[in-house]
Amino acid sequence: MDNNSRLKPTLFSTRYVHLTKLRNATLKAIHELSAKRNDLVLIDFGCGDMPYKSVIQPLVKNYIGVDLVMNPLAEHHIDFDSKTTLPDNYCDIILSNQVLEHVDSPQSYLSEALRILKPGGSIILTTHGYWYYHPTPFDYWRWTSAGLRKIVEAEGFSISSFHGIMGLAASGIQLFQDAILLKLPKVLASPFALIMQSAIRLFDKIHSQSQRDRDASLYVVIAQKPE
């Protein structure tokens, strides 16, 4: 049985819509970037438990997990300054999946990502707009769409795609759900989540994609290091 809740969230998950859309957007980007090559080196920068590794690894030559020393699954360890000992221009793709809100310095993290990325290489970066506090081990940052664009471009990246997931109404329902869950008995959590996630899916349909790109709970950014 596959217990990877981020790769395969259940309908009773309190993050069902969020995790499903995040997975689909991330894997779509990976497939597009790897479609014409099979010799790519991918760095999962802040890898956590690498929920998508089983799907991504067959598409690349090397999949390398990088994370804090407290993560035994990572193959390469870093400190809180996000600095690696990897050489310049090392990898073709950097996967930064729900990491940027947790790092001590987003600028240092993005600067290091740019350094180890090959010219013309891509970063797939996902992070939060509206979301609740979730330290792992810390949780520092949230972005408006304009603020996220600004910080990514300021570190030297060229953004090719900026995609919002879960618009304003859906994000509001998600936050409402999370607040109510703090007060509910655990036995009611799953059925309540099913109802609320269904409402999130419904109300997210009222937004156009351009509205989601402006106001969302989650942003998926694809950017390149200049040639």
C-alpha positions as CSV (number, residue, x, y, z in Angstrom):
1,M,0.0,0.0,0.0
2,D,1.3,3.5,-0.9
3,N,1.2,5.8,2.1
4,N,2.6,8.8,0.3
5,S,-0.1,11.3,1.1
6,R,1.4,14.1,-0.9
7,L,1.6,12.0,-4.1
8,K,-1.7,10.3,-3.6
9,P,-3.9,12.3,-1.1
10,T,-7.2,10.7,-0.2
11,L,-10.6,12.4,-0.6
12,F,-10.7,12.8,3.2
13,S,-7.4,14.8,3.3
14,T,-7.6,18.3,4.7
15,R,-5.3,19.3,1.8
16,Y,-6.9,17.2,-1.0
17,V,-7.4,20.0,-3.5
18,H,-4.1,21.8,-2.7
19,L,-2.0,18.6,-2.8
20,T,-3.7,17.3,-6.0
21,K,-3.2,20.5,-7.9
22,L,0.3,21.0,-6.6
23,R,1.3,17.4,-7.7
24,N,-0.3,17.8,-11.1
25,A,1.4,21.2,-11.7
26,T,4.8,20.0,-10.5
27,L,4.8,16.8,-12.5
28,K,3.5,18.6,-15.6
29,A,6.5,20.9,-15.4
30,I,8.9,18.0,-14.9
31,H,7.5,16.2,-17.9
32,E,7.8,19.2,-20.1
33,L,11.4,20.0,-19.1
34,S,12.5,16.3,-19.5
35,A,10.6,15.5,-22.7
36,K,13.5,15.7,-25.1
37,R,16.4,14.7,-22.8
38,N,17.2,11.7,-20.6
39,D,20.6,12.9,-19.2
40,L,19.3,15.6,-16.8
41,V,20.6,16.2,-13.3
42,L,17.8,17.3,-10.9
43,I,18.4,18.7,-7.4
44,D,15.5,18.5,-5.0
45,F,16.5,21.6,-3.0
46,G,14.9,21.2,0.5
47,C,13.7,17.7,-0.4
48,G,11.9,16.7,2.7
49,D,10.6,13.1,2.2
50,M,10.8,13.5,-1.6
51,P,7.2,12.6,-2.2
52,Y,7.5,12.8,-6.1
53,K,10.8,10.9,-6.4
54,S,9.3,7.6,-7.5
55,V,7.6,9.4,-10.5
56,I,10.4,11.9,-11.3
57,Q,13.5,9.6,-11.0
58,P,12.8,7.6,-14.1
59,L,12.6,10.8,-16.1
60,V,16.1,12.1,-15.2
61,K,19.7,10.7,-15.1
62,N,20.3,11.8,-11.5
63,Y,17.9,12.8,-8.7
64,I,19.7,14.3,-5.7
65,G,18.0,15.3,-2.5
66,V,19.4,18.2,-0.7
67,D,18.2,19.2,2.8
68,L,19.2,20.0,6.4
69,V,21.3,17.5,8.3
70,M,18.3,16.5,10.3
71,N,16.9,14.8,7.2
72,P,18.5,11.4,6.8
73,L,16.9,10.9,3.4
74,A,18.9,13.7,1.8
75,E,22.1,12.7,0.0
76,H,23.6,16.2,0.4
77,H,23.3,18.2,3.5
78,I,23.2,22.0,4.1
79,D,23.0,24.4,7.0
80,F,20.3,27.0,7.6
81,D,22.2,29.4,5.2
82,S,21.2,27.2,2.3
83,K,24.8,27.0,1.0
84,T,25.8,23.7,-0.6
85,T,29.3,22.4,-1.5
86,L,28.1,21.5,-5.0
87,P,30.1,23.0,-7.9
88,D,28.9,25.9,-10.0
89,N,26.7,25.1,-13.0
90,Y,26.0,21.6,-11.7
91,C,22.4,20.7,-12.4
92,D,19.8,21.1,-15.1
93,I,16.7,21.3,-13.0
94,I,16.1,22.5,-9.4
95,L,12.9,21.4,-7.7
96,S,11.9,23.7,-4.9
97,N,8.6,22.3,-3.7
98,Q,7.1,24.2,-0.7
99,V,10.5,25.2,0.6
100,L,10.9,29.0,0.2
101,E,8.5,29.9,3.0
102,H,10.7,27.9,5.4
103,V,14.2,29.1,4.7
104,D,16.1,31.7,6.8
105,S,16.8,33.9,3.8
106,P,14.9,33.5,0.6
107,Q,17.5,35.6,-1.1
108,S,20.4,33.3,-0.1
109,Y,18.4,30.3,-1.1
110,L,17.6,31.6,-4.5
111,S,21.2,32.8,-5.0
112,E,22.5,29.4,-4.2
113,A,20.0,27.8,-6.6
114,L,21.1,30.1,-9.3
115,R,24.8,29.3,-8.7
116,I,24.4,25.5,-8.9
117,L,22.0,25.6,-11.9
118,K,23.5,25.4,-15.4
119,P,23.0,28.3,-17.8
120,G,19.7,27.8,-19.4
121,G,18.6,25.4,-16.6
122,S,15.2,25.7,-14.9
123,I,13.9,26.0,-11.3
124,I,10.4,24.8,-10.5
125,L,9.5,26.8,-7.4
126,T,6.3,26.4,-5.5
127,T,5.4,28.4,-2.4
128,H,2.5,30.0,-0.5
129,G,0.4,33.1,-0.9
130,Y,-2.3,32.6,1.7
131,W,-1.7,29.8,4.2
132,Y,-1.7,28.9,7.8
133,Y,1.4,28.7,10.0
134,H,3.2,25.4,9.6
135,P,6.8,25.2,10.9
136,T,9.0,22.4,9.5
137,P,11.1,23.3,11.4
138,F,10.4,27.0,10.8
139,D,7.9,29.0,8.8
140,Y,8.7,32.6,8.0
141,W,7.4,33.9,4.7
142,R,4.2,34.5,2.6
143,W,4.1,36.3,-0.8
144,T,1.8,38.3,-2.9
145,S,2.1,37.4,-6.6
146,A,4.0,40.7,-7.2
147,G,6.3,40.1,-4.3
148,L,7.2,36.6,-5.3
149,R,7.9,37.7,-8.9
150,K,10.1,40.5,-7.6
151,I,12.3,38.4,-5.3
152,V,12.8,35.6,-7.9
153,E,13.8,38.1,-10.6
154,A,16.0,40.1,-8.2
155,E,18.2,37.1,-7.7
156,G,18.8,36.8,-11.5
157,F,16.2,34.4,-12.7
158,S,14.0,34.9,-15.8
159,I,10.4,33.8,-15.1
160,S,8.8,31.9,-18.0
161,S,5.7,30.7,-16.2
162,F,3.8,32.0,-13.1
163,H,0.7,30.0,-12.2
164,G,-1.6,30.5,-9.2
165,I,-3.4,27.6,-7.7
166,M,-6.6,27.9,-5.5
167,G,-8.0,31.4,-6.0
168,L,-9.3,33.8,-3.4
169,A,-12.6,32.2,-2.5
170,A,-11.1,28.7,-2.4
171,S,-8.2,30.0,-0.2
172,G,-10.6,31.6,2.1
173,I,-12.6,28.3,2.6
174,Q,-9.3,26.5,3.1
175,L,-8.3,28.8,5.9
176,F,-11.8,28.6,7.4
177,Q,-11.6,24.8,7.4
178,D,-8.2,24.9,9.1
179,A,-9.5,27.2,11.8
180,I,-12.6,25.1,12.5
181,L,-10.6,21.9,12.6
182,L,-8.7,23.2,15.6
183,K,-12.0,23.0,17.6
184,L,-13.5,19.8,16.2
185,P,-13.1,16.3,17.8
186,K,-10.8,14.2,15.7
187,V,-13.6,11.8,14.8
188,L,-15.3,14.6,12.9
189,A,-12.2,15.8,11.1
190,S,-12.3,13.5,8.0
191,P,-16.0,14.0,7.1
192,F,-15.7,17.7,7.7
193,A,-12.6,17.8,5.5
194,L,-14.5,16.0,2.7
195,I,-17.3,18.6,2.8
196,M,-14.9,21.5,2.9
197,Q,-12.6,20.2,0.2
198,S,-15.7,19.7,-2.0
199,A,-16.6,23.3,-1.4
200,I,-13.1,24.4,-2.3
201,R,-13.3,22.6,-5.6
202,L,-16.6,24.2,-6.4
203,F,-15.8,27.8,-5.4
204,D,-12.4,27.7,-7.1
205,K,-14.3,27.5,-10.4
206,I,-15.6,31.1,-10.0
207,H,-12.1,32.5,-10.6
208,S,-10.4,32.9,-13.9
209,Q,-6.8,31.8,-14.2
210,S,-5.7,35.4,-14.4
211,Q,-7.4,36.0,-11.0
212,R,-5.6,33.0,-9.5
213,D,-2.3,34.2,-10.9
214,R,-2.9,37.4,-8.9
215,D,-4.4,36.0,-5.7
216,A,-3.8,32.4,-4.6
217,S,-2.9,30.2,-1.7
218,L,-0.1,28.6,-3.8
219,Y,2.1,29.8,-6.7
220,V,4.0,27.6,-9.1
221,V,6.9,29.5,-10.8
222,I,9.1,28.2,-13.5
223,A,12.2,30.3,-14.1
224,Q,15.5,30.0,-16.0
225,K,19.1,30.9,-15.3
226,P,20.2,33.1,-18.2
227,E,22.4,31.5,-20.9
